[in-house]
Amino acid sequence: MDIEAESVLSYEKPHHDSHHHPEPTSLTIRERLEHFTFAWYASTMSTGGVAFVLSVIPNRFDGLTGLGTVMFVFNLFLFTAITTTMCIRFYLHPHTLKLAFTNPHEGFFVATFWLSLATMMTNTTAYGVPKSGPWIVTALRVAFWIYTVCSTLHAIIYYHVLFVVKKLVITNVLPGWVLPIFPAMLVGTLASAIAKFQPPEHALPMLVCGLSFQGLGFFIALAMYGLYFGRLVTSGLPVDASRAAMFIAVGPPSFTALAFIGMAQDLQAVRIFPDYMVLNGIQNQALITDILSLFALVMAIFLWVLAFWFFSIAVIAVVEAIPRNDFHLNWYAYVFPNVGFTIATIKIGERLQSPPINQVGTAMGAILFFLWILIVFCHIKAIVYHKIMWPGKDENAAH
């Protein structure tokens, strides 16, 4: 029995009577746009993630920063093109607007829109701030708070929609169910990237907010892990086409690890303790940043191993299913969660001053880059050969 016939992030083609509903042999662009779903933002999310990885790779060569800058700019154009196309879809097919949010097959991917924005903001700190004036630091601060509000509303409202509109089956749970909280969780990662450029009076509230939301996202994910692990034990692996989503489980511990290290480094860079403020009850205020940095490193290592376990489980499951799997937009899950895993590895290597760990992080970054190229090629090929943007083959198939 296919336990995921009705599950979210399952791409099993729904049953049709071939006599009454034959598959079309050709469609106009207008007709194909009806099947242009929010899952396309997974491409911008992953492209931005790879660009940011290129900015932190420790073993660098001439042109690496330029390559990352090109990817950053390309991602801006790609995001604009996808957003424009999505608006055209809703204009030409108004009924798809409500269904895009109420059908979990597509609705879970709405989070990738916000995650794409988060990656563009982090890339701006890497590629934009060094080449721009002070105005961009202020713009990032404003964008951070707007993103925090929007991602919070999304996490609350979309889970409410799931609770009242669509009842999901517990035996079908996938790590993708955590996607609506992912944008809120990345507030911590954003804070770690942006706060170091801010004056102390702005950096401190950003870091407190980042830590709070990182905790929110991780603990929601932790609750989902219990359901997910129980599902694996009692119901087995997901169907072949959904196994890429198993990598999403790598994301929460990885991004939490890198956020811990990044925020601790920001405290040192901005010199919040003891120059800007003091904490009551602590005699030697100068030790605060050292203690927090040590704690951040210990927790990062602790969480890295959890991410590695989920990564290993996903790799084995995906490799076993490769001969039976065709391209779907969830293939970008091979990239984005592992962006966090790669950067966490690099950050740990930097803090431990370990060349071998840095070399592993560099190798992981290179693999991600070439994997991204392969997935983009498969993406283009899938469009040409009607594997996506085609009736019954996209996230809106359950409409």
Buried (B, 14 or more C-beta within 10 A) or exposed (E): EEBBEBBBBBBBEEEEEEEEEEEEEEBEEEBBBBBBBBBBBBBBBBBBBBBBBBBBBBBEEEEBBEBBBBBBEBBBEBBEEBBEEBEBBBEBBEEBEEBBBBBBBBBBBBBBBBBBBBBBBBBBBBBBBEEEEEEBBEBBBEBBBEBBEBBBEBBEEBBEBBEEEBEBBEBBBBBBBBBBBBBBBBBBBBBBBBBBBBEBEBBBBBBEBBBBBBBBBBBBBEEBBEBBBEBBEEBEBBBBBBBBBBBBBBBBBBBBBBBBBBBBBBBBBBEBBBEBEEEEEEEEEEEBBBEBBEEBBEBBBEBBEBBBEBBEBBBEBBEEBEEEBBBBBBBBBBBBBBBBBBBBBBBBBBBEEEEEBBEBBBBBBBEBBEBBEEBBEBBEEBBEEBBBBBBBBBBBBBB
